[in-house]
């Protein structure tokens, strides 16, 4: 969750936890393979935003 939200900011872990919880809830309702989808989306977000979601929002 910290890597998803961002290590450089204080709000990064909070943003990461909210994003992880919301994303897992949406994917859990949408498909039986929600863990694979969650992993793919998290991998794409980490590769697209190396500073995390909070770092990307800060820019």
Buried (B, 14 or more C-beta within 10 A) or exposed (E): BEBBBBBEBEBBBBBBBBBBEEBBEBBEEEEEEBEEBBEEBBEEBEEEBEBBBBBBBEE
